[in-house]
Amino acid sequence: MPSKIRLVCLPLSQSSPFATCADASIAMTDNLAVSAQGFRRGANRVRKQMWWKDMKMRILIVVGVVILLVIIIVPIVGTSFHHTTVALLF
């Protein structure tokens, strides 16, 4: 990609001195519009990729927290349930 774009307009005929400059300007405008559209598509693609990556990470964190809570809560509930059934038998 060029770092600087320079538009030089030279009249080619006496009847229409600015026709060449206008044509060059229109061509540059069209190229800029195409480049902007490509950039917009690329930016949207990257945004969607990052959104999915973020969602995957959030899902993994929630699943990890749920597993951790199950690991902590199940032994506590199992132990208290075991003590309750033993107390009811006597």
N, CA, C and O atoms as CSV, one atom per row, in Angstrom:
chain,resi,resn,atom,element,x,y,z
A,1,MET,N,N,0.839,-1.172,0.000
A,1,MET,CA,C,0.000,0.000,0.000
A,1,MET,C,C,0.887,1.239,0.000
A,1,MET,O,O,1.785,1.358,0.833
A,2,PRO,N,N,0.648,2.144,-0.910
A,2,PRO,CA,C,1.481,3.349,-0.939
A,2,PRO,C,C,1.206,4.227,0.277
A,2,PRO,O,O,0.078,4.321,0.761
A,3,SER,N,N,2.261,4.861,0.750
A,3,SER,CA,C,2.102,5.720,1.913
A,3,SER,C,C,1.457,7.050,1.556
A,3,SER,O,O,0.761,7.642,2.380
A,4,LYS,N,N,1.679,7.519,0.350
A,4,LYS,CA,C,1.085,8.777,-0.088
A,4,LYS,C,C,0.533,8.598,-1.501
A,4,LYS,O,O,1.184,8.017,-2.369
A,5,ILE,N,N,-0.662,9.102,-1.709
A,5,ILE,CA,C,-1.254,9.095,-3.038
A,5,ILE,C,C,-1.346,10.540,-3.486
A,5,ILE,O,O,-1.855,11.400,-2.766
A,6,ARG,N,N,-0.853,10.790,-4.666
A,6,ARG,CA,C,-0.829,12.163,-5.146
A,6,ARG,C,C,-1.604,12.237,-6.459
A,6,ARG,O,O,-1.362,11.459,-7.381
A,7,LEU,N,N,-2.509,13.155,-6.526
A,7,LEU,CA,C,-3.322,13.345,-7.716
A,7,LEU,C,C,-2.812,14.561,-8.466
A,7,LEU,O,O,-2.823,15.682,-7.959
A,8,VAL,N,N,-2.367,14.307,-9.686
A,8,VAL,CA,C,-1.891,15.396,-10.532
A,8,VAL,C,C,-2.853,15.516,-11.697
A,8,VAL,O,O,-3.066,14.555,-12.437
A,9,CYS,N,N,-3.430,16.684,-11.861
A,9,CYS,CA,C,-4.403,16.914,-12.933
A,9,CYS,C,C,-3.800,17.839,-13.976
A,9,CYS,O,O,-3.442,18.982,-13.690
A,10,LEU,N,N,-3.698,17.329,-15.162
A,10,LEU,CA,C,-3.200,18.141,-16.263
A,10,LEU,C,C,-4.271,18.190,-17.345
A,10,LEU,O,O,-4.744,17.143,-17.786
A,11,PRO,N,N,-4.662,19.381,-17.779
A,11,PRO,CA,C,-5.672,19.462,-18.844
A,11,PRO,C,C,-5.108,18.935,-20.150
A,11,PRO,O,O,-4.006,19.305,-20.554
A,12,LEU,N,N,-5.876,18.060,-20.817
A,12,LEU,CA,C,-5.424,17.497,-22.089
A,12,LEU,C,C,-5.953,18.266,-23.289
A,12,LEU,O,O,-5.358,18.227,-24.366
A,13,SER,N,N,-7.045,18.949,-23.113
A,13,SER,CA,C,-7.583,19.713,-24.240
A,13,SER,C,C,-8.087,21.065,-23.749
A,13,SER,O,O,-8.360,21.244,-22.562
A,14,GLN,N,N,-8.202,21.982,-24.646
A,14,GLN,CA,C,-8.667,23.311,-24.282
A,14,GLN,C,C,-10.173,23.326,-24.020
A,14,GLN,O,O,-10.647,24.159,-23.249
A,15,SER,N,N,-10.927,22.433,-24.639
A,15,SER,CA,C,-12.377,22.463,-24.495
A,15,SER,C,C,-12.815,22.012,-23.097
A,15,SER,O,O,-13.820,22.499,-22.580
A,16,SER,N,N,-12.088,21.110,-22.497
A,16,SER,CA,C,-12.472,20.589,-21.184
A,16,SER,C,C,-11.219,20.417,-20.333
A,16,SER,O,O,-10.687,19.311,-20.234
A,17,PRO,N,N,-10.749,21.484,-19.727
A,17,PRO,CA,C,-9.481,21.398,-18.982
A,17,PRO,C,C,-9.576,20.569,-17.702
A,17,PRO,O,O,-8.564,20.047,-17.236
A,18,PHE,N,N,-10.762,20.440,-17.129
A,18,PHE,CA,C,-10.870,19.723,-15.852
A,18,PHE,C,C,-11.460,18.323,-15.988
A,18,PHE,O,O,-11.701,17.651,-14.985
A,19,ALA,N,N,-11.694,17.880,-17.219
A,19,ALA,CA,C,-12.283,16.552,-17.435
A,19,ALA,C,C,-11.359,15.450,-16.934
A,19,ALA,O,O,-11.810,14.507,-16.283
A,20,THR,N,N,-10.067,15.565,-17.236
A,20,THR,CA,C,-9.111,14.543,-16.812
A,20,THR,C,C,-9.004,14.501,-15.298
A,20,THR,O,O,-8.937,13.423,-14.706
A,21,CYS,N,N,-8.987,15.658,-14.677
A,21,CYS,CA,C,-8.896,15.729,-13.221
A,21,CYS,C,C,-10.143,15.119,-12.579
A,21,CYS,O,O,-10.039,14.403,-11.583
A,22,ALA,N,N,-11.304,15.394,-13.136
A,22,ALA,CA,C,-12.554,14.847,-12.593
A,22,ALA,C,C,-12.587,13.334,-12.759
A,22,ALA,O,O,-13.013,12.623,-11.849
A,23,ASP,N,N,-12.144,12.831,-13.912
A,23,ASP,CA,C,-12.116,11.387,-14.140
A,23,ASP,C,C,-11.173,10.700,-13.160
A,23,ASP,O,O,-11.502,9.648,-12.613
A,24,ALA,N,N,-10.014,11.286,-12.940
A,24,ALA,CA,C,-9.060,10.714,-11.996
A,24,ALA,C,C,-9.621,10.745,-10.580
A,24,ALA,O,O,-9.437,9.803,-9.808
A,25,SER,N,N,-10.301,11.826,-10.250
A,25,SER,CA,C,-10.896,11.935,-8.920
A,25,SER,C,C,-11.998,10.904,-8.724
A,25,SER,O,O,-12.112,10.314,-7.650
A,26,ILE,N,N,-12.802,10.685,-9.743
A,26,ILE,CA,C,-13.868,9.673,-9.667
A,26,ILE,C,C,-13.273,8.284,-9.510
A,26,ILE,O,O,-13.769,7.478,-8.723
A,27,ALA,N,N,-12.212,8.001,-10.256
A,27,ALA,CA,C,-11.556,6.693,-10.162
A,27,ALA,C,C,-10.989,6.470,-8.759
A,27,ALA,O,O,-11.118,5.384,-8.194
A,28,MET,N,N,-10.365,7.502,-8.207
A,28,MET,CA,C,-9.813,7.374,-6.856
A,28,MET,C,C,-10.925,7.195,-5.824
A,28,MET,O,O,-10.774,6.435,-4.868
A,29,THR,N,N,-12.038,7.895,-6.020
A,29,THR,CA,C,-13.171,7.766,-5.113
A,29,THR,C,C,-13.738,6.355,-5.169
A,29,THR,O,O,-14.063,5.778,-4.131
A,30,ASP,N,N,-13.861,5.796,-6.360
A,30,ASP,CA,C,-14.347,4.423,-6.512
A,30,ASP,C,C,-13.409,3.425,-5.836
A,30,ASP,O,O,-13.859,2.505,-5.153
A,31,ASN,N,N,-12.110,3.611,-6.029
A,31,ASN,CA,C,-11.130,2.728,-5.383
A,31,ASN,C,C,-11.219,2.837,-3.857
A,31,ASN,O,O,-11.126,1.834,-3.149
A,32,LEU,N,N,-11.397,4.046,-3.368
A,32,LEU,CA,C,-11.516,4.244,-1.925
A,32,LEU,C,C,-12.774,3.577,-1.384
A,32,LEU,O,O,-12.749,2.992,-0.302
A,33,ALA,N,N,-13.875,3.661,-2.129
A,33,ALA,CA,C,-15.128,3.023,-1.702
A,33,ALA,C,C,-14.970,1.504,-1.653
A,33,ALA,O,O,-15.461,0.860,-0.726
A,34,VAL,N,N,-14.296,0.936,-2.635
A,34,VAL,CA,C,-14.066,-0.513,-2.654
A,34,VAL,C,C,-13.172,-0.916,-1.480
A,34,VAL,O,O,-13.424,-1.924,-0.820
A,35,SER,N,N,-12.139,-0.133,-1.227
A,35,SER,CA,C,-11.247,-0.426,-0.103
A,35,SER,C,C,-11.983,-0.319,1.230
A,35,SER,O,O,-11.765,-1.134,2.127
A,36,ALA,N,N,-12.843,0.669,1.362
A,36,ALA,CA,C,-13.607,0.840,2.599
A,36,ALA,C,C,-14.558,-0.330,2.811
A,36,ALA,O,O,-14.726,-0.802,3.936
A,37,GLN,N,N,-15.176,-0.795,1.741
A,37,GLN,CA,C,-16.085,-1.929,1.851
A,37,GLN,C,C,-15.323,-3.187,2.260
A,37,GLN,O,O,-15.803,-3.955,3.095
A,38,GLY,N,N,-14.154,-3.404,1.689
A,38,GLY,CA,C,-13.322,-4.548,2.071
A,38,GLY,C,C,-12.887,-4.464,3.518
A,38,GLY,O,O,-12.880,-5.468,4.231
A,39,PHE,N,N,-12.526,-3.273,3.953
A,39,PHE,CA,C,-12.131,-3.084,5.354
A,39,PHE,C,C,-13.296,-3.375,6.282
A,39,PHE,O,O,-13.121,-4.019,7.317
A,40,ARG,N,N,-14.489,-2.903,5.919
A,40,ARG,CA,C,-15.677,-3.110,6.739
A,40,ARG,C,C,-15.983,-4.606,6.863
A,40,ARG,O,O,-16.300,-5.092,7.949
A,41,ARG,N,N,-15.888,-5.325,5.751
A,41,ARG,CA,C,-16.133,-6.781,5.787
A,41,ARG,C,C,-15.117,-7.483,6.672
A,41,ARG,O,O,-15.467,-8.345,7.478
A,42,GLY,N,N,-13.861,-7.106,6.516
A,42,GLY,CA,C,-12.815,-7.716,7.338
A,42,GLY,C,C,-13.003,-7.414,8.818
A,42,GLY,O,O,-12.808,-8.286,9.664
A,43,ALA,N,N,-13.381,-6.181,9.126
A,43,ALA,CA,C,-13.598,-5.797,10.522
A,43,ALA,C,C,-14.774,-6.564,11.115
A,43,ALA,O,O,-14.714,-6.993,12.267
A,44,ASN,N,N,-15.839,-6.739,10.341
A,44,ASN,CA,C,-16.990,-7.505,10.835
A,44,ASN,C,C,-16.618,-8.965,11.057
A,44,ASN,O,O,-17.062,-9.574,12.031
A,45,ARG,N,N,-15.811,-9.530,10.170
A,45,ARG,CA,C,-15.379,-10.921,10.326
A,45,ARG,C,C,-14.548,-11.087,11.605
A,45,ARG,O,O,-14.741,-12.039,12.361
A,46,VAL,N,N,-13.637,-10.165,11.830
A,46,VAL,CA,C,-12.803,-10.228,13.036
A,46,VAL,C,C,-13.660,-10.041,14.290
A,46,VAL,O,O,-13.439,-10.708,15.302
A,47,ARG,N,N,-14.635,-9.135,14.221
A,47,ARG,CA,C,-15.522,-8.900,15.369
A,47,ARG,C,C,-16.309,-10.160,15.708
A,47,ARG,O,O,-16.449,-10.508,16.880
A,48,LYS,N,N,-16.821,-10.845,14.688
A,48,LYS,CA,C,-17.571,-12.081,14.926
A,48,LYS,C,C,-16.671,-13.172,15.490
A,48,LYS,O,O,-17.077,-13.911,16.387
A,49,GLN,N,N,-15.459,-13.275,14.974
A,49,GLN,CA,C,-14.515,-14.268,15.494
A,49,GLN,C,C,-14.199,-14.005,16.962
A,49,GLN,O,O,-14.162,-14.934,17.769
A,50,MET,N,N,-13.976,-12.758,17.302
A,50,MET,CA,C,-13.667,-12.422,18.688
A,50,MET,C,C,-14.871,-12.652,19.596
A,50,MET,O,O,-14.706,-13.056,20.747
A,51,TRP,N,N,-16.085,-12.401,19.091
A,51,TRP,CA,C,-17.297,-12.647,19.884
A,51,TRP,C,C,-17.419,-14.129,20.199
A,51,TRP,O,O,-17.700,-14.491,21.341
A,52,TRP,N,N,-17.210,-15.007,19.198
A,52,TRP,CA,C,-17.275,-16.443,19.442
A,52,TRP,C,C,-16.178,-16.890,20.406
A,52,TRP,O,O,-16.418,-17.732,21.271
A,53,LYS,N,N,-15.006,-16.344,20.264
A,53,LYS,CA,C,-13.907,-16.695,21.165
A,53,LYS,C,C,-14.248,-16.295,22.596
A,53,LYS,O,O,-13.991,-17.052,23.533
A,54,ASP,N,N,-14.828,-15.106,22.768
A,54,ASP,CA,C,-15.242,-14.631,24.084
A,54,ASP,C,C,-16.344,-15.520,24.654
A,54,ASP,O,O,-16.306,-15.857,25.837
A,55,MET,N,N,-17.325,-15.907,23.835
A,55,MET,CA,C,-18.414,-16.778,24.301
A,55,MET,C,C,-17.875,-18.138,24.732
A,55,MET,O,O,-18.298,-18.667,25.760
A,56,LYS,N,N,-16.962,-18.704,23.978
A,56,LYS,CA,C,-16.378,-19.991,24.339
A,56,LYS,C,C,-15.681,-19.898,25.695
A,56,LYS,O,O,-15.808,-20.795,26.527
A,57,MET,N,N,-14.945,-18.809,25.910
A,57,MET,CA,C,-14.243,-18.627,27.179
A,57,MET,C,C,-15.239,-18.493,28.324
A,57,MET,O,O,-15.033,-19.077,29.387
A,58,ARG,N,N,-16.309,-17.736,28.127
A,58,ARG,CA,C,-17.324,-17.576,29.179
A,58,ARG,C,C,-17.992,-18.911,29.506
A,58,ARG,O,O,-18.222,-19.230,30.672
A,59,ILE,N,N,-18.300,-19.686,28.464
A,59,ILE,CA,C,-18.922,-20.995,28.685
A,59,ILE,C,C,-17.984,-21.903,29.461
A,59,ILE,O,O,-18.419,-22.597,30.380
A,60,LEU,N,N,-16.706,-21.909,29.108
A,60,LEU,CA,C,-15.732,-22.738,29.828
A,60,LEU,C,C,-15.609,-22.312,31.289
A,60,LEU,O,O,-15.486,-23.164,32.169
A,61,ILE,N,N,-15.639,-21.024,31.555
A,61,ILE,CA,C,-15.547,-20.538,32.935
A,61,ILE,C,C,-16.783,-20.960,33.723
A,61,ILE,O,O,-16.662,-21.406,34.864
A,62,VAL,N,N,-17.976,-20.826,33.129
A,62,VAL,CA,C,-19.211,-21.224,33.822
A,62,VAL,C,C,-19.198,-22.722,34.099
A,62,VAL,O,O,-19.549,-23.145,35.200
A,63,VAL,N,N,-18.802,-23.528,33.127
A,63,VAL,CA,C,-18.736,-24.982,33.325
A,63,VAL,C,C,-17.724,-25.313,34.415
A,63,VAL,O,O,-17.980,-26.183,35.247
A,64,GLY,N,N,-16.590,-24.640,34.425
A,64,GLY,CA,C,-15.581,-24.871,35.470
A,64,GLY,C,C,-16.106,-24.526,36.855
A,64,GLY,O,O,-15.866,-25.266,37.809
A,65,VAL,N,N,-16.817,-23.415,36.975
A,65,VAL,CA,C,-17.375,-23.016,38.273
A,65,VAL,C,C,-18.428,-24.021,38.725
A,65,VAL,O,O,-18.477,-24.377,39.902
A,66,VAL,N,N,-19.275,-24.485,37.797
A,66,VAL,CA,C,-20.302,-25.474,38.158
A,66,VAL,C,C,-19.654,-26.768,38.625
A,66,VAL,O,O,-20.078,-27.344,39.627
A,67,ILE,N,N,-18.640,-27.231,37.920
A,67,ILE,CA,C,-17.944,-28.460,38.328
A,67,ILE,C,C,-17.295,-28.278,39.687
A,67,ILE,O,O,-17.363,-29.173,40.529
A,68,LEU,N,N,-16.671,-27.137,39.913
A,68,LEU,CA,C,-16.053,-26.864,41.208
A,68,LEU,C,C,-17.091,-26.856,42.325
A,68,LEU,O,O,-16.853,-27.413,43.397
A,69,LEU,N,N,-18.237,-26.228,42.082
A,69,LEU,CA,C,-19.301,-26.221,43.095
A,69,LEU,C,C,-19.823,-27.624,43.363
A,69,LEU,O,O,-20.086,-27.970,44.514
A,70,VAL,N,N,-19.977,-28.429,42.336
A,70,VAL,CA,C,-20.425,-29.819,42.525
A,70,VAL,C,C,-19.401,-30.584,43.348
A,70,VAL,O,O,-19.775,-31.350,44.237
A,71,ILE,N,N,-18.122,-30.393,43.069
A,71,ILE,CA,C,-17.067,-31.087,43.819
A,71,ILE,C,C,-17.095,-30.679,45.290
A,71,ILE,O,O,-16.830,-31.501,46.167
A,72,ILE,N,N,-17.414,-29.411,45.565
A,72,ILE,CA,C,-17.443,-28.938,46.950
A,72,ILE,C,C,-18.746,-29.329,47.646
A,72,ILE,O,O,-18.713,-29.767,48.797
A,73,ILE,N,N,-19.875,-29.183,46.987
A,73,ILE,CA,C,-21.175,-29.363,47.637
A,73,ILE,C,C,-21.550,-30.836,47.805
A,73,ILE,O,O,-22.109,-31.194,48.842
A,74,VAL,N,N,-21.271,-31.690,46.849
A,74,VAL,CA,C,-21.683,-33.103,46.932
A,74,VAL,C,C,-21.098,-33.800,48.157
A,74,VAL,O,O,-21.848,-34.497,48.840
A,75,PRO,N,N,-19.830,-33.665,48.480
A,75,PRO,CA,C,-19.327,-34.338,49.698
A,75,PRO,C,C,-19.977,-33.783,50.979
A,75,PRO,O,O,-20.227,-34.537,51.919
A,76,ILE,N,N,-20.247,-32.483,51.017
A,76,ILE,CA,C,-20.864,-31.899,52.211
A,76,ILE,C,C,-22.279,-32.421,52.379
A,76,ILE,O,O,-22.667,-32.822,53.476
A,77,VAL,N,N,-23.054,-32.419,51.300
A,77,VAL,CA,C,-24.436,-32.913,51.369
A,77,VAL,C,C,-24.440,-34.413,51.631
A,77,VAL,O,O,-25.277,-34.891,52.397
A,78,GLY,N,N,-23.551,-35.155,51.033
A,78,GLY,CA,C,-23.475,-36.608,51.248
A,78,GLY,C,C,-23.131,-36.936,52.691
A,78,GLY,O,O,-23.695,-37.871,53.259
A,79,THR,N,N,-22.228,-36.196,53.286
A,79,THR,CA,C,-21.841,-36.435,54.683
A,79,THR,C,C,-22.986,-36.074,55.616
A,79,THR,O,O,-23.272,-36.833,56.542
A,80,SER,N,N,-23.639,-34.962,55.410
A,80,SER,CA,C,-24.742,-34.574,56.291
A,80,SER,C,C,-25.926,-35.514,56.090
A,80,SER,O,O,-26.642,-35.792,57.052
A,81,PHE,N,N,-26.156,-36.010,54.889
A,81,PHE,CA,C,-27.234,-36.961,54.651
A,81,PHE,C,C,-26.930,-38.283,55.349
A,81,PHE,O,O,-27.832,-38.915,55.898
A,82,HIS,N,N,-25.673,-38.701,55.331
A,82,HIS,CA,C,-25.275,-39.942,55.989
A,82,HIS,C,C,-25.475,-39.817,57.500
A,82,HIS,O,O,-25.970,-40.757,58.121
A,83,HIS,N,N,-25.110,-38.692,58.107
A,83,HIS,CA,C,-25.294,-38.484,59.541
A,83,HIS,C,C,-26.773,-38.428,59.896
A,83,HIS,O,O,-27.155,-38.902,60.965
A,84,THR,N,N,-27.596,-37.879,59.057
A,84,THR,CA,C,-29.042,-37.797,59.313
A,84,THR,C,C,-29.661,-39.165,59.287
A,84,THR,O,O,-30.498,-39.464,60.139
A,85,THR,N,N,-29.294,-40.008,58.355
A,85,THR,CA,C,-29.875,-41.359,58.283
A,85,THR,C,C,-29.404,-42.208,59.443
A,85,THR,O,O,-30.177,-43.023,59.946
A,86,VAL,N,N,-28.173,-42.052,59.888
A,86,VAL,CA,C,-27.670,-42.803,61.027
A,86,VAL,C,C,-28.413,-42.363,62.295
A,86,VAL,O,O,-28.756,-43.198,63.132
A,87,ALA,N,N,-28.665,-41.046,62.441
A,87,ALA,CA,C,-29.363,-40.547,63.617
A,87,ALA,C,C,-30.805,-41.029,63.642
A,87,ALA,O,O,-31.346,-41.277,64.720
A,88,LEU,N,N,-31.435,-41.167,62.495
A,88,LEU,CA,C,-32.825,-41.618,62.434
A,88,LEU,C,C,-32.938,-43.101,62.791
A,88,LEU,O,O,-33.971,-43.533,63.302
A,89,LEU,N,N,-31.903,-43.872,62.534
A,89,LEU,CA,C,-31.951,-45.295,62.841
A,89,LEU,C,C,-31.916,-45.547,64.352
A,89,LEU,O,O,-32.439,-46.571,64.789
A,90,PHE,N,N,-31.343,-44.689,65.152
A,90,PHE,CA,C,-31.243,-44.906,66.589
A,90,PHE,C,C,-32.286,-44.195,67.297
A,90,PHE,O,O,-32.357,-44.264,68.524
